């Protein structure tokens, strides 16, 4: 069976078949294009996820740095606060020590004046001057309070505030008794010293 040929000697059936094949794009082209698009989307998705992971890590690192900074700041503030608290305690102890020293010195002087005035008034009473009897007794009692306050404040005892308050009250009573005899130098000197002791004891009580 003779097959018709074209001018090139190619069978017409084959020629038409070849044309039909040439007129249609190979299926592999679509497949490759689709795969390429898929690969592009997949790569983009991986890149985006990688970017999110990197950002999350940076945020986590920044958060840790911030927390570390806050922790360090708190530690520094706590250290500063403890130092200030310790300084306040030391200042308070120093103030109390100075107060006790001053109070002890003043009470010692007042004790000496009270004993001196007591001996003076006792001699007057013995000589018949009964008006000095009250002053004599006030000086004796006040000397005991001054002695107690001198002892407690001298060692910085926990009850020195009570002693100072009691000593201030006793000195007030003694001063009033001695001030009844303004022309008596011994009584006047005792009254003056008692007033100084009152101020010192009241100041020590407040501290």
GIVEN-V986013 format. One record per helix or strand of 3 or more residues. SS is the DSSP state (h for helix, s for strand). FROM is the first residue (numbers start at 1). TO is the last residue. Records with the same first field share a line. If there is no record, write none. Layout:
SS = FROM-TO ; FROM-TO
This chain:
h = 12-23 ; 27-126 ; 130-155 ; 160-178 ; 185-206
